[in-house]
């Protein structure tokens, strides 16, 4: 009775193969719940011979993506190949030929999202990308639809599961960064080339997408400043824990009268903050606005199964629109907004220094901070003699001022070294 | 350049007046973000003279709802009057005349939702109700769209802000139920007639809606078993805290091979469970399924501003669909599913008893539980002589067995009284 909707795949890796399995072997359950008859018409992969852990009916696999993109029986293209090229041009071609596209590709959306969304609008088709951020957590749809009437002021959270897994193990077991990374690679939790994750690039792409939707202003991935977790050592975390903090790689997007700032960096959060207890590959995103106050979305941030569920939700939405005889245009609209340099945003800082325990040391250090207009929130000193450790938390100040102060501190005779500088995020005044 | 979309209100109370204010006085911001020109055409209220804290342009207010429902320039009707009657028939009439409807009315959706959704589908228009559950938290849309491809197994959470506020204050300050309720009523946090909140009816309506969407099976509000918080005393909470639990009014909807069970009741949760730290009027909902694992949505569960944001999101979605020339039908589809009696669902129990501290007491008590196939997880005794307090936590067992055991316990010579019986929800085996 129901009309068939043809679906084509670009890619069949971790997410794609789960989704192929569900669409081919669990189509009855999907039909029962949604009334939709989704039929897989083709699956474009690089290597047709590769074992994907599922039996794919003969004739569906092809190594020519154009066979999927140009197939007139395909109404919805699912792009799960990743990367910018050739994914970008294939998505564009699919949209231009009137196919709806569902993608899980954060890098592509952060890089060419504006162009692709415009192409979708011109062609009168949908481009949906719930799976691009937060894995199985519904966050794109709530931001772009449920909260479309809210003036969102900030989006903040943990959006990269690999780094959160690494940081969790470093903190809880005291294992060194290199060892955890090697183990994570062995277990398949981290890529052979982990740069995108540990360098903050993956989180930056996601932050760009979230910021663009939240603020209605296009923020390209390249506009997001980022610092990764590569330089972090467990000794930094021990100091942080003494003061009641734990490290997280946070994506922070803020819209204020001074403009929009989007950044990704390791950040210390208070141990009693909800983000502190987000462990392993779990993601968590806070969305704030004057009317809604604060919303929190938590769930599995990666993995084939949860991400496939997010893609499938978009496919079902697309299919329902297709059956209704149209695609809803203007789902997302970007006004012009000012982007600001995130290094000008004020935040608290924790500095760990090795100092000489002599009368007047603290006064000298305080004077340096005072000269650079950085005010001190708390100080904690451990040890005596020439190798005392000084932990110091500042009030909120911009990165520039802090680094000028730190440079001058390093030059003081009583300061042997500024061992580490970390940002601190808390809600306290 | 953009086409006007006419909006009409049924009701202008707490939520409605906030939304009227935003649509009339903040329409530029909405247009900038969404490209939509939403125009308020009429506002039907019971008392036109009532002060609503906003200046409403003359001519918009009417005390005849039909003027809104039958206005040909109104494309979207916003129902925020609440209650079943006349709201239900007005919504139905609006749908049948081809208007999209956005409602915040949980009671109506839990009672007549299936009929109204069918009417919307027949008429080819949308009926959206994000604000009916969870106030400002996007939960309806994620369940019905983002998670449409997931076989959801349970939805569980805190969905009534008033009772959570009362329980939080009782636990944290040791204030008696009656006193907190009276104060909450004075502050406007509780209604003059608090029955729907404290009796669990409001939470039951929300649980019915969540269950229907999550499981794709219609669960009417009357099918939800409920217990309220009226009978609870602070002394129960002190016993619970000793064992590491805190009380919450939980809505629990589960789909298993035995059928769907939906219930609302006071429940003890472990102090380190995320729900334990959900305070005041905040709502929190867990959604679980085999692929997504566990998702958590947290945010403001009530209040004019957050709820108005949820309604506005639906209005914007409706308007976008309208501009696209259609309304997406078949958004929600209900298959037949078996409902089961929630009293058959097994759960842990905490019993507080006054017992005589004599040799062999525990053996007698344990024998009673054994006879009713209720196994004991832990026991804690305080005091000596004839007035000792015994706290006992069982393993999971059905309500029927537990109550048979409790009745027999109360008849034992060594048991002076079974003082309280509370359900315990935790994930431990």
Interface residues (C-beta under 8 A of the other chain):
Chain A: X18 X22 X29 X30 X32 X33 X34 X35 X130 X136 X137 X138 X141 X142 X145 X146 X147 X148 X149 X150 X151 X216 X274 X277 X289 X290 X291 X292 X293 X294 X295 X296 X297 X298 X299 X300 X305 X306 X308 X309 X310 X312 X313 X314 X315 X316 X317 X320 X321 X323 X324 X325 X326 X327 X328 X329 X330 X331 X333 X335
Chain B: X18 X22 X29 X30 X32 X33 X34 X35 X130 X136 X137 X138 X141 X142 X145 X146 X147 X148 X149 X150 X151 X216 X274 X277 X289 X290 X291 X292 X293 X294 X295 X296 X297 X298 X299 X300 X305 X306 X308 X309 X310 X312 X313 X314 X315 X316 X317 X320 X321 X323 X324 X325 X326 X327 X328 X329 X330 X331 X333 X335
